[in-house]
Amino acid sequence: MTNPTMALADLAEKGSDIDVLRQMVQFMAQRLMELDVDGRCGAGYDEKTPERLNSRNGYRDRSWDTRAGSVELKIPKLRQGSYFPEFLEPRRTAEKALTAVIQEAYIQGVSTRSVDELVKALGMSGVSKSQVSRLCGELDERVGAFLNRQIEGDWPYLWIDATYVKTREAGRIVSVAVIVAVGVNTEGQREVLGLKVGASEAEPFWTEFLRSLNRRGLRGVKLVISDSHEGIKAAASKVLKATWQRCRVHFMRNALAHAGKTQRRMVSAAIGTVFVQESADAARAQWRSVADQLRGKFPKLAALMEEAARVRHQSASSGPDRPVPVI
């Protein structure tokens, strides 16, 4: 994978999935240290062989601060000499390289080449090619278990979005769509529920993705939040039978594109007043008021707001009979 535009850490930091990322970082760092020490000793743990050069002598605990939080590691100790992994030294960029490999595992399955390059970046000379290959299989298995896990409980709110990353296919660098579903359950916990890679964001792709979530146990969805991509809206209506709402972040991004750089803060503050209203009726009235205020200077922005309100009204009217946030 080359120059990815999405970092899994950014997704994970939205909720409890940060624990999953931290566990992956801990797993990879610990396994790489174990393999490195095996190579330096000339034999695996408790392995009897005349090729053995050294032996283990327990572990010492060490915390490693990462983007995913503090990771607890057990650094192997040797009977002869000492061992300290280079990636724990100050000012090393090891965490970034490690996270990139884990990200690749989520997006397209990790390659032995990527892990081999990671091993070199971490300064681990004792890890062999065959060990790298086994480690790839272990990482892919763990990632697969996370992405294909059963979804339990009700998830009333579902955010779905897509981004594009560069990946290598048949020797060429191509752009592919990575679609992500983030849900909030009835206890208020937020998790990444699914992730899938495809050639485009067409409706059939979204439809199959949402159906795969249903097969894994997704239920109880009342509101789907996304950008205004027609493929997402059609798939959500067809598969989930849920009310759709335009994502505020995406809408604000679209709205600010119609304002000059020096005026964007003012426009953002004006639209933001809608979302602090205490009732749906007050929010609708404020929405119309802001659109009227901006119409003179920003006619395209006012038209965008009117269209968003119209689509929102149609979605609420045609969806299931349940209360949903306005706009």
HELIX and SHEET records of a PDB file:
HELIX    1   1 LEU A    8  ALA A   12  1                                   5    
HELIX    2   2 ILE A   18  CYS A   41  1                                  24    
HELIX    3   3 GLU A   86  LEU A   88  5                                   3    
HELIX    4   4 ALA A   94  GLN A  108  1                                  15    
HELIX    5   5 THR A  112  ALA A  121  1                                  10    
HELIX    6   6 LYS A  129  LEU A  147  1                                  19    
HELIX    7   7 GLU A  203  ARG A  215  1                                  13    
HELIX    8   8 GLU A  230  LEU A  240  1                                  11    
HELIX    9   9 ARG A  248  LEU A  256  1                                   9    
HELIX   10  10 LYS A  261  GLN A  263  5                                   3    
HELIX   11  11 ARG A  264  GLY A  272  1                                   9    
HELIX   12  12 THR A  273  VAL A  276  5                                   4    
HELIX   13  13 ALA A  280  ARG A  295  1                                  16    
HELIX   14  14 PRO A  299  SER A  318  1                                  20    
SHEET    1   A 2 ARG A  56  THR A  66  0                                        
SHEET    2   A 2 GLY A  69  LEU A  78 -1                                        
SHEET    1   B 5 ARG A 190  GLY A 198  0                                        
SHEET    2   B 5 ARG A 172  VAL A 184 -1                                        
SHEET    3   B 5 TYR A 157  GLU A 169 -1                                        
SHEET    4   B 5 LEU A 223  SER A 226  1                                        
SHEET    5   B 5 THR A 243  ARG A 246  1                                        
END                                                                             
